[in-house]
Amino acid sequence: MTFMTRFAPSPTGHLHLGHAYSALFAEQYAHNQGGRFLLRIEDIDPERCKKEYDTQILEDLKWLGLNWETPVRRQSEHMDAYRSALATLENMDLLYPCFCSRKNIRNEIAAAGYAPHNIPHGPEGPLYPRTCRRLSQNERQERTASGVPFALRLKTDSAINQTGPLTWYDHLTGEQQATPEKFGDPVLARKDITTSYHLSVTVDDHIQAISCVTRGQDLYSATHIHRLLQSLLGLDTPAYHHHPLLVDEQGQRYAKRDNALTLHSLRDQGHSAAAVRKMAFANA
């Protein structure tokens, strides 16, 4: 089996120095294993993802000296794959519609009487209190028919009961026991967006035969829910390598808002590609 890695940015802004490190790391990892390196554009959100950023990402990566196999997979072109995965989970009775807005959720948590320091939290913030999971089928149908916006959430406890204990392997931390329950019931799709990050990357990594997912430590926790989805959908389980994040002099991780350190800006400032590559690994 061919060793395969990928770099998967979202076209919601310019790539920065941290992205450069992540892309170079993935390509180098594949090269060291005699494998292949792929590029994927994660553009599932039509409101935030822009064509000009997509174009700039390709230009920046080519300038940086990266080589990837074609074609580039763009998630917006493969929504049917995510709909199929959702249909599988629906047929397993593992999804339910959630009509709560963020404000509704905050009010529900407040009404539960938690002290601020005792509010149950998961990797993505306060855990959803499963308000809509208690709705009857008639109530769900009425709200759906009335056009109320909704998301589709995973019944995580039911899913875990079906899969049993699961593990995954990280090249830095070794074998890990999957604990997807800490996410509560995560959103897997919305009425206006067919899929979520969790669902789409899990499906895509299988379709693209990724053998090792290299990504930043900020996504380490997400692997727990991805491992659950892999088991439920009968997908391959890759190995993982969650590399450290690049940070600035104040210890803050780089972000797309840091315009001075985008690859586009660094190039305009006269930095060579070789200098930027050296800068990325010097800060790692």
N, C-alpha and C positions, 0 to 999 in steps of 0.2 A: 504494500500500500504506500502510495506517494505521500510524503510529509507535506502538509499544506498549512500556511498561515494566511492571515488577511489583515488589512487595515481598513477600517469602516467609519469614516467621518460623516457627519451630518452637514449639509450645506446651509447652515444657519448663520454663517459668519466666516471670516478669514481664518485660515489655519495659523496657529501660533507655534512658538518654539517647542511647547510640550507635545503638540501633534507631530512635529518633525521627529522628535525622539521616538514616539510611539511607532510611527511609520518605518523609520530606519531600523528600529529594534526588530519589528516583525519581519522585514525583508532579510535582515542579517540572520535572524533565527532560522528562517527557511533555507538560506544559502548554506549555513553551517551544517544543516541536516541533509543537504543535497536535495532539498525539496522545492516547492513552488510557492509563489507569493501572489496573492490576489488583492484587488481593490474593490471595495463595495461602497456605494453611496447610499446612506440611510436617510432617505427623503420622504418619510411617511407623512410628515406634517405639512400640508400644502400652504398653511398660513405662514410658517416660519422659514421654510426651505425656499431658497431662491436660485434661479438658474444661473445668475451671475456668480454666486458663490460656488456652485458646482463647477463652472468653467474655471474659476480661479484656483480651486483645489487641484484640478488636473495640471494646470500650468505650474503651480508651486511645486508639486511633487516631481514633475518632469525636470524643472529647474534644479531641484535638490539632488537629482540624479537617480531617482528610484525607477525601477522597471517592474511592471506588473503584467500579468497575462490579460489578454482581452478575450471576450468583451467585459467591460465593467458592469457589474450587476447593480442596477438601481431598484430599490425596493418599490418605488411608485409604479414600476412596470410589472410587478408580480403580486398584486393584491389578491388574485385568485388563490395563490398558494396559502395565504394567511386566512382567507375565508374558508378554505378547505380544512385547515387546522381547527378553526373555531367550530365548524360543523361537527368535527370528530368529538370535540369536548362537549358540545351541546348534546350529541347523541349519547354521551356517557353521563348526562345529567350533572355536569360539573360547572355550568355557568348559570348566572342569574343577572337580570337587568337591574342596574342601580340608577335611580332617578335623582339622587341627592346631589346638590351643588356643593361646592366647597363650604359655603356659608351654612348650608343645612348640616353638614358633617360637624362643623365647629359648634353649632348650637346643640346638636345631639350629644356631643362629648361634654359640653358644659352642663347640660341637663342631667347627665349621669352623676354629677357631683364630685368629679375627680379634683383633687388638689392639683395645681399646675405641675408640680414636680412628680405627680403620680400618674399622669396621663399615659396610657400605654402607647409606646412608640415602636416603630419598626425602622428599617433602613431608609424608607421613603417618607418618614414623618409619622404623625399620629395614626394609629391603626383605625381603619374604618370600623365603626361599631355594628356593622351588618344590619343596619336598619331595614334596607329593602329586601334582605333575605327573608325577612319575616312576613312579607306581603303575600297575600293569597294569589292564586293564578288569575282569578278574575280581576283583582286590583292591578296586577301587572299588565294584563291585556287592556284594561281601560286606560291606563296611563300611556301605554304605547300607542293606542289608537288615537288618543287626544294630541299626540305630537310632542309630548314632554321629552326633552333630550335625555338620553340615558347612556350609561356605559355598561359593558359586560364584565362582570367580576368572576374570578375563579373561586369555587368552593374549596378552599385549600385543605381544610380538615378532611373532607370527603375524598379529595384527590390523594392525600397521604394514606388514607385507609385502603385505597385501591392499589397503590404502588408498594406500600411497605417501606422499610428503611432503604435509603439511597446514599451513595457516596460519590464523590468526584475527586479528581487528582489535580493538584497545583504543583508545578515544578519547583516552587520556592518553599511551600509549606507542607507538601506531602498530601497524603490521603485525608479527605475531609468528610465528615458526616454531614449530609445535607439537612438543613433545618429551615425549610421553606415556610414553616408555620410563623416565623417571625415577621413575615410580610403581611399577615392577616389574609384578607381576600383581595389580591391585587387586580387592577384594571387590565384587561387583555385587549379591549377594543372600545371604541366610542362610536356613537351614531354617525359622527362626521369624519372619523378616522377609522379605517377598517381594522387596524391592528395597533398594538403597542410595541414599545421597544422590546419588552421581554419576549413577546410571541414572535415578532419578526426575526430577531437575531437568532433565536433558537431554531426556527425553520430554515433560515438561510445558511447557518453553519452546517446543517445536515445536507442541504441541497448542494452546497459548494464543497462538500467533503473535507471540511476543515478538520485537521487532526490536532492542531494546537491553537487555541484562542489566546493571543497575546493582547493584553489591554491593561489599562491603569488600575491601580489598587482601589480607586474610587468605585470600581464596578465589581469588586470582589464579592460583596454581599449578594449582588444580583445573581451570581452563579447558583445560589441555593434554589431560587425559583426556576432558573433555567434547567437545572437538573431534574426538577419535578416535571416540567413540561416535556422534556426529552423522553422520560419514562412513559408518561401518559400517551404521547403521540407515536411511540415506537421509533424514535429517532436515535441516531448515533450519539454517543457521548465523547466529545473530544477531551484532550487534556487541556490544562489552562496554565498560563504564566502571567500573573498580575504584577507588572513591573512598577517600581516606585514612580510617583508623579514628580515632575519638575516643579520647583518653587522659586519665587523671587527672593531678593535679599531680605525681605520681611517674613519669609517663610510661608507666603501665600501662594497657592497653586496658580499657574497661569490660566487665563481665561480669554475668551474671544474678545472681551471688552478691552484687553490690554493691547491697544492698537500698535504701540511702539515695538512690540515684539511679535507681530504677525510676520509671516514669511514675506508677504507682499511688501510690508514696510521695511523689513531688513534688506530686502533686495534693492528697494528704492534708495536706501541709505548708502548703498555701495558695497554691502557685504557680499562676498563671493559665496557660492554654494558650499565650497569646502570649508569656509570659515563658519558658516551656520551649522554644518554637520558637526564640526568640532565643538562649537558652542553648546549644541544640544547634549552631546555626550559628556561634556565637561560639567554640566549642571545636573547630570543624572545621579 
